[in-house]
Amino acid sequence: MEGGPWLVHGIAWDGPAEQGGAPSLRMAAADGAEHEVALTPGLRLGWRVLDGRVHCLGFTRVHSARTRTRVPCPDRALAAHGAACPACEQRDDTRLIHAFHRTGKVPEGLRDYLMQPHWLYVAMSAAGKVKIGTASSARRWNRLAEQGAAAAVYVAAAADGRVVRVLEDAVTAGLGIGQAISSAAKLAAFASPLPAPRLAQLLDARAAEVTGLLGEVGGIGGFDVVRESWQPPAAGRGLLSETPRSVYPADPAQGDHALTLASVLGPFALGSAGPAGESFVAHLGRLRGRVIGLGPFESALQPRQTPLF
């Protein structure tokens, strides 16, 4: 697999929702033409970072609950925050989502998206760190896969995106459960995941606390307490196994790299690299906004000594 230069837009999780979708590396050529590489087990993914600076990926226009358009950055600028320049960040409809339940001020297309049914979930990293989050009905299975959740359960079905975010804030305020887990924490967790039974036990306990709070919360209508488990898609289950692996010891966003993929969940990949074929977990989300070429490159890894004790 060769080609480029490509501007990386990230790891996408599309496909059959009931299976959580399937991962692909989504990129764009200089002329805006889109390209995807399916990240399937056994694929040897070799890449060279041609420009390690983070470039603006443009902005999103939301037209309705089901349709949206990604607009390339008209200035081809470097990113200032996340993967957007200041001008594109201000044009992006999705930046208004998390303030909707407080302000109610959003464009009509985004309003249509937000007024569809939404779901509240409790999710965990592979090390048992917990978060509360929301997803639209259309993407509630894919959403957890693209975030790299190791285990999750849906705890409320809400009439719309306003109600679900009020519930999310109530859980954070009442139980101290945060609304994000850092990429660094998720990466470290996949290098040493908890056994599945222990993870399930922890998730069950925290979900019970959340449903208990939801059953007592007052002044909020338009939702039902539910309990619906989410299972990681087949592509990601290898990352949750207890096979020995280390965090990839180089920055994927600089230099040359190659991984023979075994499993992908969210933007994280388990694969083998180096002359010894050692297993690593790498954060491919680091490529977002970078310009890369694909080809028969090799990881320049330093020899590592295995601890004796």
MARVEX-973190 format. One record per residue (C-alpha): residue in three letters; residue number from 1; x, y, z. Coordinates in pm, 1 decimal, padded with zeros to 6 digits, always signed. Layout:
REM MARVEX-973190
@torza: Ala; lumdo: NUM; c1: X; c2: Y; c3: Z
...
REM end
This chain:
REM MARVEX-973190
@torza: Met; lumdo: 1; c1: +00000.0; c2: +00000.0; c3: +00000.0
@torza: Glu; lumdo: 2; c1: +00163.7; c2: +00322.4; c3: -00118.4
@torza: Gly; lumdo: 3; c1: +00056.2; c2: +00677.9; c3: -00186.3
@torza: Gly; lumdo: 4; c1: +00040.8; c2: +01034.6; c3: -00066.1
@torza: Pro; lumdo: 5; c1: +00085.4; c2: +01295.9; c3: +00040.5
@torza: Trp; lumdo: 6; c1: -00231.3; c2: +01261.0; c3: +00244.5
@torza: Leu; lumdo: 7; c1: -00374.9; c2: +01492.7; c3: +00509.6
@torza: Val; lumdo: 8; c1: -00500.3; c2: +01262.8; c3: +00785.4
@torza: His; lumdo: 9; c1: -00852.5; c2: +01331.3; c3: +00912.4
@torza: Gly; lumdo: 10; c1: -00844.8; c2: +01051.3; c3: +01169.3
@torza: Ile; lumdo: 11; c1: -00974.0; c2: +00703.1; c3: +01242.1
@torza: Ala; lumdo: 12; c1: -01337.3; c2: +00670.0; c3: +01133.8
@torza: Trp; lumdo: 13; c1: -01584.3; c2: +00412.8; c3: +01264.2
@torza: Asp; lumdo: 14; c1: -01857.4; c2: +00361.0; c3: +01009.0
@torza: Gly; lumdo: 15; c1: -02033.2; c2: +00051.9; c3: +00881.7
@torza: Pro; lumdo: 16; c1: -02304.1; c2: -00166.5; c3: +01036.8
@torza: Ala; lumdo: 17; c1: -02414.3; c2: +00006.4; c3: +01356.0
@torza: Glu; lumdo: 18; c1: -02519.7; c2: -00317.8; c3: +01524.9
@torza: Gln; lumdo: 19; c1: -02157.7; c2: -00434.7; c3: +01497.9
@torza: Gly; lumdo: 20; c1: -02011.5; c2: -00105.5; c3: +01619.0
@torza: Gly; lumdo: 21; c1: -01878.0; c2: -00022.4; c3: +01275.2
@torza: Ala; lumdo: 22; c1: -01533.1; c2: -00091.3; c3: +01134.3
@torza: Pro; lumdo: 23; c1: -01219.7; c2: +00124.6; c3: +01154.1
@torza: Ser; lumdo: 24; c1: -01057.8; c2: +00304.1; c3: +00863.8
@torza: Leu; lumdo: 25; c1: -00785.2; c2: +00563.2; c3: +00826.8
@torza: Arg; lumdo: 26; c1: -00956.5; c2: +00862.0; c3: +00665.0
@torza: Met; lumdo: 27; c1: -00739.0; c2: +01101.5; c3: +00461.0
@torza: Ala; lumdo: 28; c1: -00760.4; c2: +01368.4; c3: +00191.3
@torza: Ala; lumdo: 29; c1: -00533.8; c2: +01455.5; c3: -00101.8
@torza: Ala; lumdo: 30; c1: -00418.3; c2: +01809.3; c3: -00178.1
@torza: Asp; lumdo: 31; c1: -00710.0; c2: +01851.8; c3: -00420.2
@torza: Gly; lumdo: 32; c1: -00958.8; c2: +01750.4; c3: -00149.6
@torza: Ala; lumdo: 33; c1: -01022.2; c2: +01399.4; c3: -00283.7
@torza: Glu; lumdo: 34; c1: -01097.4; c2: +01166.0; c3: +00006.4
@torza: His; lumdo: 35; c1: -00928.4; c2: +00830.8; c3: +00060.0
@torza: Glu; lumdo: 36; c1: -00979.3; c2: +00559.0; c3: +00320.5
@torza: Val; lumdo: 37; c1: -00770.7; c2: +00260.0; c3: +00422.0
@torza: Ala; lumdo: 38; c1: -00960.0; c2: -00018.0; c3: +00600.1
@torza: Leu; lumdo: 39; c1: -00767.0; c2: -00107.2; c3: +00916.7
@torza: Thr; lumdo: 40; c1: -00813.2; c2: -00483.6; c3: +00904.1
@torza: Pro; lumdo: 41; c1: -00624.6; c2: -00746.7; c3: +01106.0
@torza: Gly; lumdo: 42; c1: -00304.0; c2: -00852.0; c3: +00930.2
@torza: Leu; lumdo: 43; c1: -00266.4; c2: -00523.3; c3: +00741.0
@torza: Arg; lumdo: 44; c1: +00089.0; c2: -00390.7; c3: +00737.5
@torza: Leu; lumdo: 45; c1: +00047.0; c2: -00016.6; c3: +00777.4
@torza: Gly; lumdo: 46; c1: +00364.7; c2: +00172.1; c3: +00689.9
@torza: Trp; lumdo: 47; c1: +00376.7; c2: +00550.3; c3: +00697.9
@torza: Arg; lumdo: 48; c1: +00618.4; c2: +00842.0; c3: +00684.3
@torza: Val; lumdo: 49; c1: +00523.2; c2: +01173.3; c3: +00842.7
@torza: Leu; lumdo: 50; c1: +00597.7; c2: +01433.1; c3: +00574.5
@torza: Asp; lumdo: 51; c1: +00483.2; c2: +01731.8; c3: +00779.2
@torza: Gly; lumdo: 52; c1: +00454.3; c2: +01692.5; c3: +01154.6
@torza: Arg; lumdo: 53; c1: +00274.1; c2: +02021.7; c3: +01200.9
@torza: Val; lumdo: 54; c1: -00100.0; c2: +01999.1; c3: +01273.9
@torza: His; lumdo: 55; c1: -00302.1; c2: +02134.1; c3: +00982.2
@torza: Cys; lumdo: 56; c1: -00658.0; c2: +02265.5; c3: +01002.6
@torza: Leu; lumdo: 57; c1: -00913.5; c2: +02004.8; c3: +00892.0
@torza: Gly; lumdo: 58; c1: -01182.7; c2: +02260.7; c3: +00814.5
@torza: Phe; lumdo: 59; c1: -01528.1; c2: +02278.1; c3: +00965.3
@torza: Thr; lumdo: 60; c1: -01859.8; c2: +02091.2; c3: +00972.4
@torza: Arg; lumdo: 61; c1: -02197.8; c2: +02215.2; c3: +00855.6
@torza: Val; lumdo: 62; c1: -02486.5; c2: +02015.2; c3: +01003.9
@torza: His; lumdo: 63; c1: -02785.0; c2: +02015.8; c3: +00767.3
@torza: Ser; lumdo: 64; c1: -03019.8; c2: +01777.3; c3: +00950.1
@torza: Ala; lumdo: 65; c1: -03029.2; c2: +01485.2; c3: +01190.2
@torza: Arg; lumdo: 66; c1: -02879.3; c2: +01260.2; c3: +00922.1
@torza: Thr; lumdo: 67; c1: -02674.6; c2: +01483.4; c3: +00692.3
@torza: Arg; lumdo: 68; c1: -02368.1; c2: +01699.0; c3: +00738.6
@torza: Thr; lumdo: 69; c1: -02086.9; c2: +01835.0; c3: +00521.9
@torza: Arg; lumdo: 70; c1: -01717.7; c2: +01863.5; c3: +00599.9
@torza: Val; lumdo: 71; c1: -01576.0; c2: +02182.4; c3: +00444.5
@torza: Pro; lumdo: 72; c1: -01197.2; c2: +02197.9; c3: +00388.3
@torza: Cys; lumdo: 73; c1: -01012.2; c2: +02492.1; c3: +00539.8
@torza: Pro; lumdo: 74; c1: -01029.1; c2: +02766.6; c3: +00273.8
@torza: Asp; lumdo: 75; c1: -00695.1; c2: +02908.6; c3: +00391.9
@torza: Arg; lumdo: 76; c1: -00515.5; c2: +02573.4; c3: +00426.8
@torza: Ala; lumdo: 77; c1: -00400.0; c2: +02706.4; c3: +00762.0
@torza: Leu; lumdo: 78; c1: -00224.7; c2: +02540.7; c3: +01050.4
@torza: Ala; lumdo: 79; c1: -00441.1; c2: +02440.2; c3: +01344.8
@torza: Ala; lumdo: 80; c1: -00442.7; c2: +02656.0; c3: +01655.3
@torza: His; lumdo: 81; c1: -00666.1; c2: +02440.1; c3: +01878.2
@torza: Gly; lumdo: 82; c1: -00731.7; c2: +02072.4; c3: +01824.9
@torza: Ala; lumdo: 83; c1: -00736.6; c2: +02031.1; c3: +01446.4
@torza: Ala; lumdo: 84; c1: -00886.8; c2: +02366.4; c3: +01347.9
@torza: Cys; lumdo: 85; c1: -00765.4; c2: +02718.8; c3: +01282.4
@torza: Pro; lumdo: 86; c1: -00950.1; c2: +02999.3; c3: +01466.0
@torza: Ala; lumdo: 87; c1: -01162.1; c2: +03091.3; c3: +01162.3
@torza: Cys; lumdo: 88; c1: -01279.4; c2: +02732.5; c3: +01097.8
@torza: Glu; lumdo: 89; c1: -01340.6; c2: +02672.3; c3: +01466.3
@torza: Gln; lumdo: 90; c1: -01585.5; c2: +02964.9; c3: +01467.6
@torza: Arg; lumdo: 91; c1: -01760.2; c2: +02833.0; c3: +01153.2
@torza: Asp; lumdo: 92; c1: -01805.4; c2: +02481.1; c3: +01290.5
@torza: Asp; lumdo: 93; c1: -02165.7; c2: +02400.6; c3: +01380.8
@torza: Thr; lumdo: 94; c1: -02074.4; c2: +02116.9; c3: +01618.6
@torza: Arg; lumdo: 95; c1: -01893.8; c2: +02350.1; c3: +01860.6
@torza: Leu; lumdo: 96; c1: -02238.0; c2: +02461.2; c3: +01981.1
@torza: Ile; lumdo: 97; c1: -02361.7; c2: +02114.8; c3: +02079.2
@torza: His; lumdo: 98; c1: -02253.9; c2: +02115.7; c3: +02442.6
@torza: Ala; lumdo: 99; c1: -02403.7; c2: +02458.4; c3: +02516.3
@torza: Phe; lumdo: 100; c1: -02740.6; c2: +02386.5; c3: +02353.5
@torza: His; lumdo: 101; c1: -02912.9; c2: +02282.3; c3: +02676.2
@torza: Arg; lumdo: 102; c1: -02809.4; c2: +02613.5; c3: +02834.4
@torza: Thr; lumdo: 103; c1: -02851.9; c2: +02860.7; c3: +02546.2
@torza: Gly; lumdo: 104; c1: -03084.2; c2: +02692.0; c3: +02295.2
@torza: Lys; lumdo: 105; c1: -02905.7; c2: +02890.5; c3: +02023.7
@torza: Val; lumdo: 106; c1: -02802.8; c2: +02670.6; c3: +01731.0
@torza: Pro; lumdo: 107; c1: -02848.2; c2: +02670.9; c3: +01350.7
@torza: Glu; lumdo: 108; c1: -03160.1; c2: +02493.1; c3: +01221.5
@torza: Gly; lumdo: 109; c1: -02968.7; c2: +02191.5; c3: +01085.1
@torza: Leu; lumdo: 110; c1: -02798.2; c2: +02135.3; c3: +01417.7
@torza: Arg; lumdo: 111; c1: -03128.9; c2: +02185.2; c3: +01599.6
@torza: Asp; lumdo: 112; c1: -03278.7; c2: +01905.4; c3: +01388.3
@torza: Tyr; lumdo: 113; c1: -02987.1; c2: +01680.7; c3: +01486.6
@torza: Leu; lumdo: 114; c1: -03014.7; c2: +01768.9; c3: +01855.1
@torza: Met; lumdo: 115; c1: -03390.7; c2: +01722.2; c3: +01872.4
@torza: Gln; lumdo: 116; c1: -03371.5; c2: +01354.3; c3: +01777.8
@torza: Pro; lumdo: 117; c1: -03363.5; c2: +01093.3; c3: +02057.6
@torza: His; lumdo: 118; c1: -03033.8; c2: +01069.1; c3: +02245.6
@torza: Trp; lumdo: 119; c1: -02886.6; c2: +00821.0; c3: +02490.9
@torza: Leu; lumdo: 120; c1: -02683.6; c2: +00856.1; c3: +02809.6
@torza: Tyr; lumdo: 121; c1: -02406.6; c2: +00603.6; c3: +02873.0
@torza: Val; lumdo: 122; c1: -02150.4; c2: +00505.4; c3: +03133.5
@torza: Ala; lumdo: 123; c1: -01822.3; c2: +00394.7; c3: +02976.4
@torza: Met; lumdo: 124; c1: -01488.7; c2: +00268.2; c3: +03104.1
@torza: Ser; lumdo: 125; c1: -01130.9; c2: +00262.4; c3: +02986.9
@torza: Ala; lumdo: 126; c1: -00947.5; c2: -00069.5; c3: +02983.8
@torza: Ala; lumdo: 127; c1: -00806.1; c2: +00021.3; c3: +03327.1
@torza: Gly; lumdo: 128; c1: -01148.4; c2: +00089.9; c3: +03480.4
@torza: Lys; lumdo: 129; c1: -01155.4; c2: +00470.0; c3: +03464.0
@torza: Val; lumdo: 130; c1: -01515.8; c2: +00583.4; c3: +03423.7
@torza: Lys; lumdo: 131; c1: -01690.2; c2: +00859.9; c3: +03224.8
@torza: Ile; lumdo: 132; c1: -02043.3; c2: +00968.3; c3: +03145.2
@torza: Gly; lumdo: 133; c1: -02136.0; c2: +01056.1; c3: +02787.9
@torza: Thr; lumdo: 134; c1: -02408.1; c2: +01097.4; c3: +02526.9
@torza: Ala; lumdo: 135; c1: -02481.8; c2: +00966.3; c3: +02179.0
@torza: Ser; lumdo: 136; c1: -02751.2; c2: +01018.8; c3: +01918.4
@torza: Ser; lumdo: 137; c1: -02974.1; c2: +00724.0; c3: +01833.5
@torza: Ala; lumdo: 138; c1: -02827.3; c2: +00698.0; c3: +01485.0
@torza: Arg; lumdo: 139; c1: -02468.4; c2: +00650.3; c3: +01606.2
@torza: Arg; lumdo: 140; c1: -02497.8; c2: +00514.1; c3: +01955.4
@torza: Trp; lumdo: 141; c1: -02310.4; c2: +00191.8; c3: +01878.0
@torza: Asn; lumdo: 142; c1: -02044.2; c2: +00351.3; c3: +01655.7
@torza: Arg; lumdo: 143; c1: -01993.8; c2: +00638.6; c3: +01898.7
@torza: Leu; lumdo: 144; c1: -01849.9; c2: +00418.6; c3: +02172.7
@torza: Ala; lumdo: 145; c1: -01624.0; c2: +00235.3; c3: +01928.1
@torza: Glu; lumdo: 146; c1: -01479.7; c2: +00559.2; c3: +01789.7
@torza: Gln; lumdo: 147; c1: -01410.0; c2: +00681.9; c3: +02144.6
@torza: Gly; lumdo: 148; c1: -01217.7; c2: +00366.4; c3: +02231.7
@torza: Ala; lumdo: 149; c1: -01442.1; c2: +00250.8; c3: +02515.6
@torza: Ala; lumdo: 150; c1: -01346.6; c2: -00084.5; c3: +02666.7
@torza: Ala; lumdo: 151; c1: -01689.6; c2: -00144.2; c3: +02820.6
@torza: Ala; lumdo: 152; c1: -02009.4; c2: +00057.4; c3: +02842.3
@torza: Val; lumdo: 153; c1: -02377.0; c2: +00049.5; c3: +02929.3
@torza: Tyr; lumdo: 154; c1: -02657.4; c2: +00282.7; c3: +02823.9
@torza: Val; lumdo: 155; c1: -02849.9; c2: +00404.6; c3: +03127.7
@torza: Ala; lumdo: 156; c1: -03106.9; c2: +00651.0; c3: +02990.1
@torza: Ala; lumdo: 157; c1: -03305.1; c2: +00711.2; c3: +02671.2
@torza: Ala; lumdo: 158; c1: -03384.2; c2: +01082.0; c3: +02633.3
@torza: Ala; lumdo: 159; c1: -03633.2; c2: +01258.1; c3: +02410.8
@torza: Asp; lumdo: 160; c1: -03367.4; c2: +01486.2; c3: +02264.8
@torza: Gly; lumdo: 161; c1: -03014.5; c2: +01621.9; c3: +02291.4
@torza: Arg; lumdo: 162; c1: -03113.7; c2: +01894.9; c3: +02536.4
@torza: Val; lumdo: 163; c1: -03253.7; c2: +01655.3; c3: +02793.8
@torza: Val; lumdo: 164; c1: -02964.0; c2: +01412.4; c3: +02766.7
@torza: Arg; lumdo: 165; c1: -02707.4; c2: +01685.2; c3: +02833.4
@torza: Val; lumdo: 166; c1: -02899.3; c2: +01805.4; c3: +03137.0
@torza: Leu; lumdo: 167; c1: -02883.1; c2: +01446.7; c3: +03265.2
@torza: Glu; lumdo: 168; c1: -02511.3; c2: +01425.4; c3: +03184.4
@torza: Asp; lumdo: 169; c1: -02440.5; c2: +01740.7; c3: +03387.4
@torza: Ala; lumdo: 170; c1: -02656.9; c2: +01610.0; c3: +03673.1
@torza: Val; lumdo: 171; c1: -02454.3; c2: +01288.7; c3: +03694.0
@torza: Thr; lumdo: 172; c1: -02126.1; c2: +01481.4; c3: +03690.2
@torza: Ala; lumdo: 173; c1: -02249.2; c2: +01715.3; c3: +03963.8
@torza: Gly; lumdo: 174; c1: -02408.3; c2: +01442.3; c3: +04176.1
@torza: Leu; lumdo: 175; c1: -02152.4; c2: +01163.0; c3: +04148.3
@torza: Gly; lumdo: 176; c1: -01835.2; c2: +01337.4; c3: +04033.5
@torza: Ile; lumdo: 177; c1: -01812.7; c2: +01127.2; c3: +03717.8
@torza: Gly; lumdo: 178; c1: -01625.2; c2: +01318.0; c3: +03448.3
@torza: Gln; lumdo: 179; c1: -01728.1; c2: +01360.2; c3: +03086.5
@torza: Ala; lumdo: 180; c1: -01391.8; c2: +01271.0; c3: +02928.8
@torza: Ile; lumdo: 181; c1: -01097.4; c2: +01034.4; c3: +02967.1
@torza: Ser; lumdo: 182; c1: -00768.7; c2: +01155.8; c3: +02825.2
@torza: Ser; lumdo: 183; c1: -00609.2; c2: +00983.5; c3: +02527.8
@torza: Ala; lumdo: 184; c1: -00294.9; c2: +00928.6; c3: +02735.6
@torza: Ala; lumdo: 185; c1: -00495.7; c2: +00742.9; c3: +03001.0
@torza: Lys; lumdo: 186; c1: -00670.9; c2: +00526.9; c3: +02740.3
@torza: Leu; lumdo: 187; c1: -00339.9; c2: +00440.6; c3: +02572.9
@torza: Ala; lumdo: 188; c1: -00179.0; c2: +00337.3; c3: +02901.8
@torza: Ala; lumdo: 189; c1: -00487.5; c2: +00131.9; c3: +02989.3
@torza: Phe; lumdo: 190; c1: -00471.6; c2: -00066.7; c3: +02663.2
@torza: Ala; lumdo: 191; c1: -00108.9; c2: -00154.4; c3: +02741.8
@torza: Ser; lumdo: 192; c1: -00222.5; c2: -00325.2; c3: +03062.2
@torza: Pro; lumdo: 193; c1: -00598.5; c2: -00393.6; c3: +03047.7
@torza: Leu; lumdo: 194; c1: -00795.3; c2: -00528.1; c3: +03340.6
@torza: Pro; lumdo: 195; c1: -00940.5; c2: -00878.9; c3: +03309.5
@torza: Ala; lumdo: 196; c1: -01284.3; c2: -00866.2; c3: +03148.2
@torza: Pro; lumdo: 197; c1: -01472.0; c2: -00997.3; c3: +03457.4
@torza: Arg; lumdo: 198; c1: -01316.8; c2: -00727.6; c3: +03676.7
@torza: Leu; lumdo: 199; c1: -01399.1; c2: -00456.4; c3: +03423.3
@torza: Ala; lumdo: 200; c1: -01759.2; c2: -00578.0; c3: +03404.7
@torza: Gln; lumdo: 201; c1: -01782.8; c2: -00574.6; c3: +03783.9
@torza: Leu; lumdo: 202; c1: -01658.5; c2: -00215.5; c3: +03806.6
@torza: Leu; lumdo: 203; c1: -01889.3; c2: -00099.3; c3: +03528.0
@torza: Asp; lumdo: 204; c1: -02190.8; c2: -00265.7; c3: +03687.7
@torza: Ala; lumdo: 205; c1: -02123.7; c2: -00090.1; c3: +04018.5
@torza: Arg; lumdo: 206; c1: -02084.9; c2: +00256.5; c3: +03864.6
@torza: Ala; lumdo: 207; c1: -02384.9; c2: +00211.2; c3: +03633.8
@torza: Ala; lumdo: 208; c1: -02596.3; c2: +00117.4; c3: +03936.4
@torza: Glu; lumdo: 209; c1: -02493.5; c2: +00442.7; c3: +04106.0
@torza: Val; lumdo: 210; c1: -02591.7; c2: +00641.1; c3: +03797.4
@torza: Thr; lumdo: 211; c1: -02929.8; c2: +00473.8; c3: +03751.9
@torza: Gly; lumdo: 212; c1: -02995.9; c2: +00527.4; c3: +04122.0
@torza: Leu; lumdo: 213; c1: -02930.2; c2: +00898.5; c3: +04084.8
@torza: Leu; lumdo: 214; c1: -03142.4; c2: +00919.8; c3: +03768.2
@torza: Gly; lumdo: 215; c1: -03430.2; c2: +00757.3; c3: +03953.8
@torza: Glu; lumdo: 216; c1: -03420.4; c2: +01030.6; c3: +04216.3
@torza: Val; lumdo: 217; c1: -03342.9; c2: +01338.2; c3: +04006.5
@torza: Gly; lumdo: 218; c1: -03622.8; c2: +01591.7; c3: +04011.1
@torza: Gly; lumdo: 219; c1: -03734.9; c2: +01860.4; c3: +03771.1
@torza: Ile; lumdo: 220; c1: -03616.5; c2: +01680.1; c3: +03458.4
@torza: Gly; lumdo: 221; c1: -03863.2; c2: +01504.8; c3: +03232.4
@torza: Gly; lumdo: 222; c1: -03844.6; c2: +01350.0; c3: +02889.5
@torza: Phe; lumdo: 223; c1: -03634.1; c2: +01042.9; c3: +02962.1
@torza: Asp; lumdo: 224; c1: -03655.1; c2: +00680.2; c3: +03070.2
@torza: Val; lumdo: 225; c1: -03402.2; c2: +00492.2; c3: +03280.4
@torza: Val; lumdo: 226; c1: -03276.6; c2: +00190.7; c3: +03085.0
@torza: Arg; lumdo: 227; c1: -02998.3; c2: -00063.8; c3: +03103.6
@torza: Glu; lumdo: 228; c1: -02855.2; c2: -00176.1; c3: +02770.8
@torza: Ser; lumdo: 229; c1: -02501.7; c2: -00312.6; c3: +02748.3
@torza: Trp; lumdo: 230; c1: -02258.0; c2: -00225.7; c3: +02470.2
@torza: Gln; lumdo: 231; c1: -01996.6; c2: -00472.8; c3: +02353.5
@torza: Pro; lumdo: 232; c1: -01674.8; c2: -00370.3; c3: +02174.8
@torza: Pro; lumdo: 233; c1: -01676.6; c2: -00458.9; c3: +01803.9
@torza: Ala; lumdo: 234; c1: -01479.6; c2: -00759.4; c3: +01685.7
@torza: Ala; lumdo: 235; c1: -01203.2; c2: -00537.4; c3: +01546.2
@torza: Gly; lumdo: 236; c1: -01123.8; c2: -00407.3; c3: +01895.5
@torza: Arg; lumdo: 237; c1: -01136.0; c2: -00715.3; c3: +02113.6
@torza: Gly; lumdo: 238; c1: -00767.0; c2: -00796.1; c3: +02077.3
@torza: Leu; lumdo: 239; c1: -00682.9; c2: -00472.1; c3: +02257.7
@torza: Leu; lumdo: 240; c1: -00877.7; c2: -00600.7; c3: +02558.1
@torza: Ser; lumdo: 241; c1: -00697.7; c2: -00934.9; c3: +02579.1
@torza: Glu; lumdo: 242; c1: -00430.9; c2: -00988.0; c3: +02841.8
@torza: Thr; lumdo: 243; c1: -00155.8; c2: -01075.4; c3: +02595.8
@torza: Pro; lumdo: 244; c1: +00172.9; c2: -00894.3; c3: +02679.0
@torza: Arg; lumdo: 245; c1: +00229.6; c2: -00564.6; c3: +02498.8
@torza: Ser; lumdo: 246; c1: +00396.1; c2: -00227.6; c3: +02554.7
@torza: Val; lumdo: 247; c1: +00314.9; c2: +00127.7; c3: +02455.7
@torza: Tyr; lumdo: 248; c1: +00471.2; c2: +00201.1; c3: +02116.4
@torza: Pro; lumdo: 249; c1: +00801.2; c2: +00370.2; c3: +02213.4
@torza: Ala; lumdo: 250; c1: +00810.0; c2: +00630.6; c3: +01932.0
@torza: Asp; lumdo: 251; c1: +00585.2; c2: +00921.5; c3: +01841.2
@torza: Pro; lumdo: 252; c1: +00363.4; c2: +00809.3; c3: +01549.4
@torza: Ala; lumdo: 253; c1: +00345.7; c2: +01174.5; c3: +01438.8
@torza: Gln; lumdo: 254; c1: +00716.6; c2: +01197.8; c3: +01357.3
@torza: Gly; lumdo: 255; c1: +00941.7; c2: +00996.7; c3: +01127.3
@torza: Asp; lumdo: 256; c1: +00889.4; c2: +00650.0; c3: +00973.7
@torza: His; lumdo: 257; c1: +00673.7; c2: +00373.6; c3: +01117.7
@torza: Ala; lumdo: 258; c1: +00520.0; c2: +00036.3; c3: +01042.4
@torza: Leu; lumdo: 259; c1: +00269.1; c2: -00175.6; c3: +01231.6
@torza: Thr; lumdo: 260; c1: +00121.0; c2: -00509.2; c3: +01135.7
@torza: Leu; lumdo: 261; c1: -00224.5; c2: -00465.9; c3: +01279.6
@torza: Ala; lumdo: 262; c1: -00392.8; c2: -00711.2; c3: +01513.7
@torza: Ser; lumdo: 263; c1: -00671.3; c2: -00497.7; c3: +01663.9
@torza: Val; lumdo: 264; c1: -00808.3; c2: -00142.2; c3: +01653.8
@torza: Leu; lumdo: 265; c1: -01045.5; c2: +00032.3; c3: +01895.6
@torza: Gly; lumdo: 266; c1: -01107.1; c2: +00404.7; c3: +01878.2
@torza: Pro; lumdo: 267; c1: -00784.5; c2: +00560.7; c3: +01748.0
@torza: Phe; lumdo: 268; c1: -00571.1; c2: +00297.9; c3: +01922.2
@torza: Ala; lumdo: 269; c1: -00406.2; c2: +00005.0; c3: +01744.4
@torza: Leu; lumdo: 270; c1: -00244.8; c2: -00314.5; c3: +01867.9
@torza: Gly; lumdo: 271; c1: +00019.0; c2: -00440.3; c3: +01628.9
@torza: Ser; lumdo: 272; c1: +00365.5; c2: -00582.1; c3: +01588.2
@torza: Ala; lumdo: 273; c1: +00670.9; c2: -00377.0; c3: +01492.3
@torza: Gly; lumdo: 274; c1: +01047.6; c2: -00389.3; c3: +01483.5
@torza: Pro; lumdo: 275; c1: +01280.4; c2: -00674.8; c3: +01390.8
@torza: Ala; lumdo: 276; c1: +01160.3; c2: -00889.8; c3: +01680.2
@torza: Gly; lumdo: 277; c1: +00791.5; c2: -00845.0; c3: +01594.4
@torza: Glu; lumdo: 278; c1: +00718.4; c2: -00715.3; c3: +01944.1
@torza: Ser; lumdo: 279; c1: +00357.3; c2: -00625.8; c3: +02027.9
@torza: Phe; lumdo: 280; c1: +00277.1; c2: -00260.9; c3: +02087.1
@torza: Val; lumdo: 281; c1: -00026.9; c2: -00043.0; c3: +02136.1
@torza: Ala; lumdo: 282; c1: -00001.4; c2: +00283.1; c3: +01940.6
@torza: His; lumdo: 283; c1: -00209.5; c2: +00600.5; c3: +01939.3
@torza: Leu; lumdo: 284; c1: -00289.1; c2: +00649.9; c3: +01569.3
@torza: Gly; lumdo: 285; c1: -00497.0; c2: +00953.3; c3: +01661.7
@torza: Arg; lumdo: 286; c1: -00163.5; c2: +01136.5; c3: +01682.1
@torza: Leu; lumdo: 287; c1: -00168.4; c2: +01142.5; c3: +01300.0
@torza: Arg; lumdo: 288; c1: -00478.0; c2: +01361.9; c3: +01284.9
@torza: Gly; lumdo: 289; c1: -00397.4; c2: +01683.6; c3: +01100.0
@torza: Arg; lumdo: 290; c1: -00056.0; c2: +01559.7; c3: +00988.2
@torza: Val; lumdo: 291; c1: +00055.9; c2: +01500.3; c3: +00629.1
@torza: Ile; lumdo: 292; c1: +00180.9; c2: +01148.1; c3: +00564.6
@torza: Gly; lumdo: 293; c1: +00287.7; c2: +00914.6; c3: +00287.8
@torza: Leu; lumdo: 294; c1: +00204.1; c2: +00544.7; c3: +00284.1
@torza: Gly; lumdo: 295; c1: +00460.7; c2: +00288.3; c3: +00176.0
@torza: Pro; lumdo: 296; c1: +00714.2; c2: +00018.2; c3: +00275.3
@torza: Phe; lumdo: 297; c1: +00854.4; c2: +00216.3; c3: +00565.8
@torza: Glu; lumdo: 298; c1: +01002.1; c2: +00067.1; c3: +00882.9
@torza: Ser; lumdo: 299; c1: +00982.2; c2: +00166.2; c3: +01247.1
@torza: Ala; lumdo: 300; c1: +01317.3; c2: +00295.7; c3: +01369.7
@torza: Leu; lumdo: 301; c1: +01293.2; c2: +00144.9; c3: +01717.5
@torza: Gln; lumdo: 302; c1: +01583.7; c2: +00130.9; c3: +01956.7
@torza: Pro; lumdo: 303; c1: +01673.8; c2: -00209.5; c3: +02104.7
@torza: Arg; lumdo: 304; c1: +01488.1; c2: -00268.5; c3: +02430.0
@torza: Gln; lumdo: 305; c1: +01596.8; c2: -00478.2; c3: +02725.8
@torza: Thr; lumdo: 306; c1: +01334.4; c2: -00699.2; c3: +02881.6
@torza: Pro; lumdo: 307; c1: +01333.9; c2: -00672.3; c3: +03262.6
@torza: Leu; lumdo: 308; c1: +01445.7; c2: -00987.2; c3: +03444.9
@torza: Phe; lumdo: 309; c1: +01246.9; c2: -00923.5; c3: +03758.6
REM end
